[in-house]
Amino acid sequence: MTELEPGRIDFYDGVAPGLRDDTYRVRVTTTVEHSATADHAGAQPLEVFTEDRWVKVAGAKYRLDPGEVLSVYPPPDSAGAYTTTLGHVVLRRRTLPWEKAVAPSTSTPWLALLLLDVNEATINRNVAAPDGTRHTTVSMSADVARAALPLRAEVPLLCHARQVAPGGPDTARDDDGWVAVVMTGRLPVAGRAYNMCLVSLADHGAVLDRGSVPATVTLPVLHDWTFKSGSSGTFQKVAAGVAQNAAAFGLSAGHPASLDHTRRDGTPGVALYRGPIVGVADEPAVAAEGETDVSLSTARTLGRLLAAADRSLVRELSEWRRRDLMSGLGPPAFAAGSTSGDVAAETVARLSGATADPWGVPDRVRRLHARRDGALTPAEAPGADGGTPDGAIPQDAGTAAEGRS
């Protein structure tokens, strides 16, 4: 499959699976014929054998593997100005919304994303499903269902697939660049808290037609989260609000929090921590006896983890490291007739050796420092093999060491 150039996204109105969830018949027919000639001319059928086998394709109907959800918007448990953006969920499997249908022999996707005020519906956990498993459901009145659920004709318009260039935000945890996206059809109102529910519409097509809707509508929930919608504002307004609410955690302004800490030797201690956003000058904390300020080390660790979570960055760093090592080693020499296996083995050996000594310190300089530390025997000391005597640094050692720095 063609890989997209960086920054490009292709949209598709749907990706059909090889087989939808349904029951299929596989028929095998064998015909036995008789012919008096080698070329089978005029062959007469003697008997026909027919065998049928039924295959049922059935995916998850009441539960969804959490690994299938790559990302959601708005972020879970967040608060922000979301009044102008439709919420959505990004799914790992590109065919997921089209693997089932609302009703047999139809093509309407079976997934919908509902935006529900926390007072509009009830989330029920650990409910017994018809297949014997436990799952989550959402219950709402008929009026809420008519307002929150899309019409049958709208369901396909709220589902689409994307092919994203490697390194894009939607594919940070994906492996092939293809994702499916399900959007909600409602916009949140400022000042309210909401539940976002990815529900199954399978066998609930009557609700989509706005026909005979029961007094209470209950749908299986495959994934859900909550958020709060606030009013919009400029960055200056938001920043001013943060400054006015400094020390909202019960701490005096500028003072770090004291946390339980385990030292490297296993003994208990106290760690001081202060986040990066403060309303006063960030002067370094003065740690008392037995205390350790972990603010900067925590920020460094967080940065390293964020970098390690970016697959494209890790891949580029690994490739840069490999090129840097190979450029320092120089081109390998291979005899005529060398196989690809010989080349691969030589490359691994050269990289392993370079990694063991990434700075390329000359042996004579290394032995000199070892001799000063008393780690060399007389036989290994400089001068024992005709080299530079009495610990004098060779003329080429400093040049070579500087060239590799």
C-alpha positions as a printed Julia matrix, in Angstrom:
405×3 Matrix{Float64}:
   0.0     0.0     0.0
   1.35    3.43   -0.93
   2.71    5.46    1.99
   1.61    9.09    2.12
   4.05   11.97    2.16
   4.43   13.74    5.54
   1.53   15.98    6.49
  -1.02   14.42    4.14
  -4.38   12.93    5.19
  -6.75   11.08    2.85
 -10.43   10.78    3.81
 -12.72    7.88    2.84
 -16.47    7.69    3.38
 -16.1     4.05    4.47
 -13.94    0.94    4.34
 -15.91   -2.28    3.84
 -14.61   -5.38    5.66
 -13.99   -8.65    3.86
 -16.99  -10.17    5.65
 -19.63   -8.42    7.73
 -20.94  -10.0    10.9
 -23.42  -12.57    9.6
 -23.89  -16.28    8.93
 -22.44  -17.59    5.66
 -22.82  -20.89    3.8
 -19.8   -22.55    2.23
 -20.84  -25.2    -0.36
 -18.41  -27.73   -1.8
 -19.51  -29.73   -4.87
 -17.58  -32.73   -6.21
 -18.53  -34.35   -9.56
 -17.32  -37.87  -10.48
 -17.19  -38.49  -14.27
 -16.32  -41.45  -16.48
 -14.66  -41.22  -19.89
 -13.4   -43.93  -22.22
 -10.76  -41.67  -23.8
  -7.65  -40.04  -22.38
  -8.81  -36.56  -23.37
 -12.05  -37.01  -21.35
 -14.12  -36.37  -24.44
 -17.72  -37.32  -23.91
 -17.3   -37.84  -20.16
 -20.45  -38.96  -18.4
 -21.17  -37.78  -14.84
 -21.64  -40.71  -12.49
 -22.37  -38.97   -9.2
 -22.38  -35.52   -7.67
 -21.47  -34.95   -4.02
 -22.54  -31.73   -2.28
 -21.57  -30.67    1.22
 -22.62  -27.48    3.03
 -20.87  -25.86    5.96
 -22.14  -22.81    7.84
 -19.74  -20.16    9.13
 -20.75  -17.46   11.57
 -18.74  -14.21   11.63
 -19.36  -12.4    14.91
 -17.34   -9.58   16.41
 -17.74   -7.75   19.7
 -21.3    -6.53   20.16
 -21.48   -5.37   23.76
 -17.84   -4.69   24.66
 -14.9    -3.1    22.85
 -11.26   -3.82   23.55
  -9.8    -0.59   25.06
  -6.84   -0.99   22.7
  -9.16   -0.32   19.75
  -9.62    3.3    20.91
  -6.64    5.42   19.87
  -7.87    8.82   21.04
 -10.99   10.81   21.91
 -11.99   14.47   21.8
 -12.7    16.33   24.02
 -10.09   14.75   26.29
 -11.5    12.71   29.21
 -12.16   14.63   32.44
 -11.12   17.9    30.8
 -12.69   21.35   30.93
 -12.43   23.79   28.05
 -14.08   25.81   25.31
 -15.55   22.98   23.22
 -18.7    24.74   22.01
 -17.56   24.98   18.37
 -16.02   21.53   17.82
 -17.77   18.2    17.3
 -16.59   15.46   19.61
 -15.15   12.32   18.03
 -13.42    9.03   18.75
 -10.54    7.59   16.68
 -10.55    3.79   16.31
  -7.58    1.62   15.43
  -9.4    -0.81   13.09
 -10.4     1.02    9.93
 -13.34   -1.31    9.17
 -14.87   -1.32   12.67
 -17.9     0.97   12.05
 -18.9    -1.07    8.98
 -18.34   -4.6    10.33
 -21.96   -4.73   11.51
 -25.13   -3.06   10.31
 -28.05   -1.56   12.16
 -30.28   -4.24   10.61
 -29.57   -7.31    8.44
 -29.22   -6.7     4.7
 -28.54   -2.99    5.24
 -25.35   -0.93    5.06
 -25.95    1.6     7.86
 -22.96    1.56   10.27
 -23.68    0.14   13.7
 -21.76    2.75   15.76
 -22.84    6.21   16.9
 -21.28    8.73   19.28
 -23.82   10.39   21.58
 -23.31   13.68   23.43
 -25.47   13.56   26.56
 -25.82   16.05   29.38
 -25.06   14.32   32.69
 -28.68   14.99   33.69
 -30.13   13.63   30.43
 -29.12    9.99   30.75
 -28.0     7.35   33.23
 -24.84    5.27   32.78
 -25.29    1.71   34.08
 -22.13   -0.31   34.82
 -21.61   -4.06   35.07
 -24.91   -5.0    33.42
 -25.51   -8.59   32.28
 -25.48   -8.88   28.48
 -27.48  -11.45   26.47
 -24.26  -13.31   25.63
 -23.44  -13.81   29.32
 -20.78  -11.09   29.6
 -20.93   -7.89   31.67
 -21.1    -4.56   29.91
 -22.12   -0.89   30.21
 -25.4     0.62   29.05
 -26.9     4.11   28.83
 -30.59    4.75   29.5
 -32.5     7.85   28.4
 -36.06    9.01   27.89
 -37.77    8.93   24.51
 -37.48   12.72   24.14
 -33.74   12.67   24.88
 -33.27    9.78   22.44
 -34.98   11.73   19.66
 -32.71   14.73   20.31
 -29.42   12.87   20.84
 -29.6    10.01   18.33
 -28.92   10.73   14.64
 -31.42    9.84   11.94
 -30.75    6.67    9.98
 -29.61    8.71    6.96
 -27.21   10.71    9.15
 -25.37    7.73   10.66
 -23.16    7.06    7.57
 -22.27   10.76    7.4
 -20.9    10.69   10.95
 -18.47    7.82   10.25
 -15.43    7.94    7.98
 -11.95    6.47    7.57
  -8.62    8.26    7.29
  -5.22    7.34    5.95
  -2.7     9.5     7.77
   0.97    9.97    6.96
   3.32    8.31    9.49
   3.97   10.46   12.52
   0.57   12.16   12.46
  -1.24   12.74   15.78
  -4.01   10.26   14.98
  -1.52    7.44   14.37
   0.75    7.86   17.39
  -0.3     4.41   18.62
  -1.33    2.93   15.29
   0.7     0.59   13.1
  -0.49    1.13    9.52
  -1.66    4.75    9.26
  -5.32    3.79    8.79
  -7.97    4.77   11.36
 -11.75    5.01   11.6
 -13.44    8.09   13.08
 -16.94    8.35   14.57
 -18.28   11.86   15.29
 -21.19   13.16   17.29
 -23.87   15.3    15.67
 -24.39   17.7    18.61
 -22.37   20.63   19.93
 -21.96   21.12   23.69
 -23.25   24.2    25.5
 -20.96   26.25   27.74
 -21.25   25.7    31.47
 -22.42   22.07   31.38
 -20.96   18.66   32.1
 -21.39   15.9    29.52
 -21.11   12.17   29.0
 -19.79   11.06   25.62
 -20.92    7.53   24.75
 -19.92    5.33   21.81
 -23.01    3.12   21.48
 -24.07    0.12   19.44
 -27.08    0.67   17.16
 -27.35   -2.99   16.14
 -30.97   -4.14   16.48
 -32.07   -0.6    17.45
 -32.98    0.72   14.02
 -36.53    1.7    15.01
 -35.18    4.49   17.22
 -33.28    5.96   14.26
 -36.46    6.18   12.2
 -38.2     8.21   14.96
 -41.09    5.81   14.76
 -42.44    4.0    17.79
 -39.88    4.91   20.46
 -40.24    3.25   23.89
 -40.55    5.42   26.99
 -36.99    4.46   27.99
 -34.29    3.75   25.42
 -31.31    1.64   26.56
 -28.26    1.14   24.35
 -25.01   -0.82   24.85
 -22.03    1.46   25.52
 -18.7     0.39   24.03
 -16.67    3.36   25.3
 -17.51    6.47   27.32
 -15.9     9.45   29.01
 -16.88   12.75   30.63
 -15.86   16.39   30.17
 -17.0    19.92   30.99
 -17.68   22.62   28.44
 -16.64   26.14   29.45
 -16.86   29.56   27.87
 -14.35   30.7    25.29
 -11.78   33.41   25.92
  -8.44   34.82   24.87
  -5.13   33.49   26.11
  -4.71   36.67   28.16
  -7.99   35.98   29.94
  -7.08   32.38   30.64
  -3.61   33.3    31.88
  -5.04   36.0    34.14
  -7.44   33.47   35.58
  -4.59   31.11   36.37
  -2.62   33.88   38.12
  -5.62   34.9    40.22
  -6.07   31.34   41.43
  -2.45   30.69   42.37
  -1.89   28.42   45.38
  -5.35   26.9    44.94
  -4.13   23.62   46.42
  -3.78   24.98   49.96
  -0.09   25.88   49.6
   1.41   29.28   50.14
   2.57   30.91   46.91
   5.94   29.69   45.7
   6.36   26.97   48.31
   6.88   23.38   47.15
   4.88   20.42   48.4
   6.48   17.9    50.75
   6.03   14.3    49.6
   7.08   10.95   50.98
  10.27    9.78   49.3
  12.41    6.64   49.3
  16.14    7.28   49.0
  18.47    5.17   46.89
  19.59    3.22   49.95
  15.98    2.34   50.75
  15.56    4.65   53.74
  12.51    6.94   53.94
  12.87   10.65   53.32
  11.09   13.79   52.16
  10.96   15.08   48.57
  10.09   18.64   47.6
   8.09   19.13   44.41
   6.75   22.23   42.67
   5.06   22.21   39.29
   6.28   24.38   36.39
   3.35   26.84   36.54
   3.67   29.21   39.5
   2.41   32.71   40.17
   5.69   33.98   41.64
   9.39   33.92   40.78
  10.6    30.33   40.61
  13.59   30.58   42.94
  15.24   27.22   43.68
  13.95   25.61   46.86
  16.44   25.26   49.69
  16.23   21.66   50.84
  16.72   21.03   54.54
  18.67   18.12   55.96
  17.15   14.87   54.69
  15.09   16.58   51.95
  15.51   16.3    48.17
  14.13   18.75   45.58
  12.85   16.59   42.7
  11.13   19.34   40.68
  13.73   19.56   37.9
  14.41   15.83   37.74
  10.67   15.16   37.5
  10.36   17.63   34.62
  13.31   15.98   32.87
  11.8    12.52   33.29
   8.46   13.76   31.96
  10.19   15.21   28.89
  12.06   11.95   28.23
   8.83    9.94   28.52
   7.03   12.29   26.13
   9.87   11.95   23.64
   9.91    8.16   24.0
   6.16    8.06   23.31
   6.7     9.73   19.92
   7.43    6.8    17.61
   8.6     8.96   14.72
  11.07   10.82   16.95
  12.45    7.57   18.4
  12.83    6.15   14.89
  14.68    9.26   13.68
  16.99    9.29   16.72
  17.82    5.61   16.23
  18.57    6.18   12.56
  20.73    9.23   13.39
  22.64    7.2    15.96
  23.22    4.39   13.47
  24.46    6.79   10.78
  26.71    8.56   13.27
  28.32    5.3    14.37
  28.78    4.02   10.83
  30.27    7.31    9.62
  32.84    7.18   12.4
  33.8     3.61   11.53
  34.3     4.28    7.83
  33.18    2.05    4.94
  33.76   -1.69    5.51
  35.82   -3.69    3.02
  34.31   -6.9     1.69
  36.01   -9.58   -0.36
  34.7   -10.45   -3.79
  31.82  -12.87   -3.58
  30.63  -11.69   -0.14
  27.01  -12.54    0.51
  24.34  -10.31    2.01
  24.71  -12.36    5.19
  28.41  -11.44    5.36
  27.54   -7.76    5.0
  24.88   -7.96    7.72
  27.19   -9.82   10.11
  30.0    -7.32    9.55
  27.64   -4.38   10.12
  26.37   -5.86   13.4
  29.92   -6.54   14.58
  31.07   -3.02   13.71
  28.08   -1.4    15.42
  28.53   -3.59   18.52
  32.17   -2.61   18.78
  31.39    1.07   18.26
  28.66    0.99   20.9
  31.03   -0.58   23.41
  33.47    2.33   22.86
  31.34    5.22   21.53
  34.09    7.83   22.1
  36.82    5.94   20.23
  39.52    6.55   22.88
  42.92    5.26   21.62
  44.24    2.2    23.45
  47.43    3.98   24.58
  45.45    6.79   26.22
  43.16    4.25   27.88
  46.17    2.3    29.22
  47.73    5.53   30.49
  44.7     6.36   32.63
  44.44    2.78   33.82
  48.12    2.86   34.86
  47.55    6.03   36.89
  44.72    4.25   38.68
  46.93    1.23   39.35
  44.83   -1.07   37.18
  47.62   -2.26   34.82
  50.2    -4.94   35.35
  53.8    -4.14   34.37
  53.4    -6.24   31.22
  50.46   -4.05   30.13
  52.04   -0.73   31.06
  53.09    1.69   28.3
  56.63    1.04   27.2
  56.48   -2.7    27.9
  55.85   -3.37   24.22
  58.09   -0.65   22.85
  55.44    2.08   23.19
  55.81    5.45   24.86
  57.58    5.03   28.22
  57.01    6.56   31.66
  53.4     7.64   31.13
  54.18   10.25   28.46
  51.18   11.01   26.27
  51.88   10.06   22.64
  51.84   12.84   20.08
  48.95   11.33   18.1
  46.8    10.44   21.12
  45.61   13.94   21.87
  44.92   14.64   18.2
  42.94   11.44   17.79
  40.98   12.02   20.97
  40.12   15.58   19.96
  39.05   14.47   16.51
  36.49   12.09   18.01
  35.04   14.51   20.56
